[in-house]
Amino acid sequence: MRPALGPGAAARGGGGAAARDKESPRAPLRCRPPAVATVQVEDDRLRVTRWDFAPGAETGFHRHGWLYVVVPLHDGTLHIEFPDGTHATAELKAGVAYSRPAGVEHNVVNGGAAPLSFVETEVKAWPG
């Protein structure tokens, strides 16, 4: 989850977060520590990533190229920032999943005082 890129796989694909920052001549400066993304499974149909946030850590602005499902591993609070300057707060409950459609663009920040983790599954292909 990093700066917004083009639609589809390019928005989240290839090279990892650090590579995307280096590739972008306009990568934003960070004031918060980055969340840590660990890809656990990736194939032609899906990608499963564990996200670990220290208190105050952020993903950086990014656009989801695919539908995705998030399963929090801990209770916690996320602050969500949108490109138009608006923001929202989401209360997470361990084990309670939620989903969002492709195209969502935001920055996600751990708004709590404790570390926070979740597992995100992105659906690249919908066979059938």
N, C-alpha and C positions, 0 to 999 in steps of 0.2 A: 504494500500500500504506500504509494509515493505520489509524486506530482501527476496531475491529470495528463493523460496521453490520448492518442486516437481511440476510436471505437474498437470493440471486439477484443480479440486476443492481445493486440498491441497494448491495450490499456493496462494489462496485468502480466503480459507474457515476457518471457525470455530475459536472461541476464541477471535477474534478482534485483532487489531494491537498490543496492549500492551501485550497480551498473547503470540503472536508470538515472540516478542522480548525476553520475559522471557524464552521461550522454546528453543531458539536457543543459543547454547553455544558460537557461533561465531557472535552474533549480533554486528553490527558495532557501534562504538562510534559516537556520533552525535556532530557536530560543529554548526549545524543550528537548529532552533526550528522546531518541527514536525508540519506538517499540521494536521488538525483535521478532522477525518472521522466520519460522522454520517449516519449510515444505516437507510434509510427511509422505504424501502420495501425489504423483502426477502422471497422467497418461493422456490419451487423446480425448477422453470423455470428461475428466474432472481433475481438480487440484484441491488437495486438503492441506491447509496451512495452520499451524499453531502460532498464535500471536501472544507474546508475553510483554506486558507493560509494567514498568516501574511506576510508582506514583508520579503523575504529571507527564508521563511519556506519551508520544503521539505517533500516528502513522504517517503524517504528512498528507497533503491533499492528493486524492486519487479518484479515478472513475472506475467503477466495476464494469468490465466488459461482458460479464456473464451473470446470470441469476446466481444467488449465493444463499447459503444457510449458515448461521452462526450458532454454536452451542457453547455458552459460557461455562468455564470450569470453576468459577468463583462467583459469589455475589459481588456486585460492585456498581459503580456509577461511571457512565461514559458521558463526556461532553462531546457533542458533535457540531462541527463548524461547517457551514455551507459556503460555496463560492460567492454568493450574494451578500455575505456578511451576517446572515442570520445564524442562529445556533439553537440547539435543543439538548435536552438531557435525557438519557435512557438509563433506567434502573435494570440491571441484569440480575438474574437468579440462576444459580448453578444448575446446570442440566436442563434449563428451559430454553428450547431453541426458538429462533425466529428467522424469517427469510426476507429477502429484498430482491427486487427485479434488477435486471441488467440496466446500466445507465446511471445508477446512483453515484453522485459525486460529493465527496466530503473529506474532512479531516477528523479522525477519531482520537480523543484524548482521555487517558485515565483520570477521571475527576475525583478519585478517592485517595485516601492516605495509605492504602495497602496495595501490594502488587495485584495485578489482574491478568487473567489469561482466558482465551477462548480459542475454539477450533472453528475455522471457516472452511466450508466446502463450496467450491465454485463449480457449477455445472457447465461444461464447455459444449457438450453435445447431448441431444435428447433423442436417443435411438427409439425407433418404433415406427 
